[in-house]
Amino acid sequence: MKDENKRDLYLKVRVSQAEMDAIKKKFANSGMNTLSGFVRAMIFEEYIVHIDEDEMKRLCNLASNIVNNINQIARRANDTNMVYKEDIEEVKSLACQIIDPLLFLQTKVLQLKH
């Protein structure tokens, strides 16, 4: 570790039990490894965003499925000059599965801006 990044000073802060409980709860939800790193991040970065990687992968997979289905419909429409109702219903169904999580994510991101 470079000398300028060496952490050789100690900061002591008094908090109430309720405040400590809140800090520990936020730390547990942060996904960070150390309480010290968490506190530094809260001080210098103002907030911490923890992304559920499994949920993001699920959203990406849903989006990929929708794109693939639309591409298949477009190819078939170009080849046959026909679009099937079942294809459209499948795309609508997949879109319905992804819209609520995306709206939730949008709400959370907008909250971070304020």
LUMSE-324600 format. One record per atom (N, C-alpha, C): residue in three letters; x, y, z. Coordinates in steps of 0.001 Angstrom, whole numbers, plus 500000, padded with zeros to 6 digits. Each point is the difference from the previous one (the first is absolute). Layout:
ALAXYZ/...
END
This chain:
MET500854498820500000/MET499146501180500000/MET500898501241500000/LYS499675500955499145/LYS500773501229499942/LYS499864500754501314/ASP501025500798500332/ASP499975500770501249/ASP498801500939500067/GLU499631500585498861/GLU498869500941500009/GLU498672499305500260/ASN499921498694499742/ASN498777499239500244/ASN500046499218501306/LYS501089500128500731/LYS500157499264501254/LYS499017500558501025/ARG499287499106500630/ARG499012500407500993/ARG500563499742501387/ASP500659501006500534/ASP500620499829501311/ASP499357500879501069/LEU498924500686499640/LEU499278500812500979/LEU498703499303500371/TYR499532500260501192/TYR498820499344500534/TYR498929501047500241/LEU498783499736499569/LEU498878500906500198/LEU499005499319500920/LYS499663500656501086/LYS499039499437500939/LYS498752500883499985/VAL498862499366499811/VAL498732500731499929/VAL499034499355500969/ARG499345500821500801/ARG499012499478500941/ARG498633499978499329/VAL499294498889500177/VAL498649499863499464/VAL499122499333501051/SER498705500185499862/SER499054499324500896/SER499833498550499543/GLN499351499204500812/GLN499766498605499622/GLN499130499919498747/ALA498992500862499929/ALA499118500014498824/ALA500782500368498741/GLU500892500977500114/GLU500820500394498855/GLU500937498861499584/MET500597499330500995/MET500904498886499699/MET499244498862499325/ASP498791499729500474/ASP499179498962499377/ASP499700500357498539/ALA499688501269499754/ALA499710500455498637/ALA501244499890499116/ILE501151500376500541/ILE501258499899499253/ILE500290498552499650/LYS499847499111500973/LYS500274498578499762/LYS499034499418498975/LYS498753500431500039/LYS499005499514499045/LYS500367500455498589/LYS500359501279499859/LYS500396500516498694/LYS501273499312499511/PHE500936499766500914/PHE501238499312499638/PHE499696498588499502/ALA499137499289500699/ALA499649498633499607/ALA499354499974498617/ASN499209501014499687/ASN499318500070498704/ASN500888500550498884/SER501163500537500368/SER500858500652499011/SER500762499030499125/GLY500240498804500513/GLY500806499047499250/GLY501485500249500127/MET500387500945500835/MET501418500316500189/MET500608499049501024/ASN501344499893499962/ASN500696499032500843/ASN500349500515501395/THR500292501290500114/THR500422500519501302/THR499163501207500399/LEU499791500138501293/LEU499265501156500516/LEU500788501281499739/SER501324499942500130/SER500831501188499733/SER499827500470498564/GLY500060499075499055/GLY499815500357498592/GLY498614500557499743/PHE499015499411500673/PHE498623500476499865/PHE499881501446500496/VAL500548500285501167/VAL499910501353500578/VAL500730500998499107/ARG501203499635499505/ARG500717500900499095/ARG499171500270498746/ALA499392498959499449/ALA499178500180498800/ALA498818500919500285/MET499376499843501161/MET498863500854500352/MET500442501458500147/ILE501169500204500539/ILE500484501370500195/ILE500386500643498669/PHE500764499284499191/PHE500566500597498795/PHE499124499854498758/GLU499181498980499952/GLU499181499773498819/GLU498530500333500235/GLU499628500313501207/GLU498663500406500406/GLU498990498872500063/TYR500094499018499132/TYR499093498871500066/TYR500666498791499350/ILE499458498849500312/ILE500503498752499452/ILE498850499307499298/VAL500256499520498814/VAL498986499284499243/VAL500435498544499930/HIS499154499140500520/HIS500258498559499925/HIS499072499421498944/ILE500588499390499000/ILE499236499416498901/ILE499932498491500200/ASP498807499455499958/ASP499822498555500065/ASP500355499436498625/GLU501170499366499906/GLU500487499523498707/GLU499072498957499380/ASP499407499145500821/ASP499083498989499476/ASP498776500651499365/GLU499478501039500657/GLU498830500701499462/GLU500364500724498700/MET501193500602499950/MET500421500680498777/MET500193499001498857/LYS500557498831500306/LYS500160498961498967/LYS498638499551499490/ARG499034499868500911/ARG498648499599499616/ARG499390501046499063/LEU500167501279500330/LEU499471501062499144/LEU500681500000498638/CYS501307499791499988/CYS500736499965498728/CYS499551498815499153/ASN499780498855500640/ASN499528498825499269/ASN498609500234499412/LEU499121500618500786/LEU498666500312499484/LEU500085500946498807/ALA500825501027500127/ALA500156500949498900/ALA500562499302498767/SER500958499121500199/SER500587499241498895/SER498953499112499332/ASN499152499353500804/ASN498926499165499443/ASN499040500826499150/ILE499666501176500493/ILE499091500878499261/ILE500629500393498659/VAL501266500392500036/VAL500697500401498775/VAL500064498834499018/ASN500332498816500492/ASN500066498826499123/ASN498646499697499373/ASN498942500070500806/ASN498664499735499472/ASN499596501026498936/ILE500304501252500264/ILE499674501051499022/ILE500782499771498712/ASN501279499610500115/ASN500795499720498796/ASN499423498827499212/GLN499557498965500710/GLN499398498852499318/GLN498704500396499290/ILE499197500822500669/ILE498751500469499387/ILE500315500826498753/ALA501007500873500103/ALA500366500854498865/ALA500485499153498822/ARG500821498990500275/ARG500478499122498923/ARG498828499278499327/ARG499111499434500833/ARG498849499275499458/ARG499105500949499204/ALA499794501210500512/ALA499161500972499293/ALA500631500365498659/ASN501324500152499966/ASN500673500313498748/ASN499922498840499005/ASP500084498756500527/ASP499966498819499124/ASP498586499682499501/THR499012500134500872/THR498641499538499667/THR498987501117499830/ASN500383501214500353/ASN499067501134500000/ASN498824499768500941/MET500236499194501075/MET498952499725500989/MET500585500135501406/VAL499165500505500923/VAL500353500069501414/VAL498932499217500750/TYR500456499108500871/TYR499065499131500714/TYR499629500591501361/LYS498742499876500334/LYS499479500531501258/LYS500731499391501199/GLU500328498695499936/GLU500694499323501102/GLU501362500632500265/ASP500686500400498928/ASP501308500647500157/ASP499864501327500748/ILE499015500761499602/ILE499774501297500640/ILE499617499803501463/GLU499174499030500299/GLU499583499736501380/GLU501197499578500863/GLU500902499212499419/GLU501189499586500752/GLU500889501191500342/VAL500186500889499052/VAL500805501199500253/VAL499324500879501054/LYS498691500136499921/LYS499266500782501004/LYS500164499391501388/SER499931498677500085/SER500148499310501280/SER501383500246500601/LEU501038499888499174/LEU501361500250500486/LEU500167501459500417/ALA499415500908499228/ALA500094501429500337/ALA499325500281501339/CYS498881499339500266/CYS499307500184501283/CYS500858499515501172/GLN500799498967499773/GLN500865499481501059/GLN501134500952500338/ILE500425500809499047/ILE501173500841500209/ILE499636501428500411/ILE498793500452499705/ILE499661501404500218/ILE499993500387501480/ASP499427499185500881/ASP499948500354501426/ASP501388500105500628/PRO500885499024499782/PRO501351500155500558/PRO500741501214499432/LEU499789500314498727/LEU500663501174499425/LEU499449501295500584/LEU498698500069500214/LEU499414501194500615/LEU500481500165501434/PHE500131498885500728/PHE500530500043501364/PHE501437500518499991/LEU500808499489499077/LEU501392500439499891/LEU500067501486499660/GLN499154500439499102/GLN499960501416499633/GLN499662500868501210/THR499037499578500791/THR499607500745501198/THR501173500134500961/LYS500711498902500215/LYS501145500020500928/LYS501115500915499485/VAL500273499943498707/VAL501052500854499429/VAL499612501468500123/LEU498743500313499744/LEU499547501387500128/LEU500086500490501436/GLN499783499117500956/GLN500123500371501411/GLN501446500359500334/LEU500951499372499358/LEU501412500293500255/LEU500378501398499536/LYS499339500502498967/LYS500307501319499467/LYS499605501113500955/HIS499010499755500847/HIS499465501080500846/HIS500679500036501330/
END
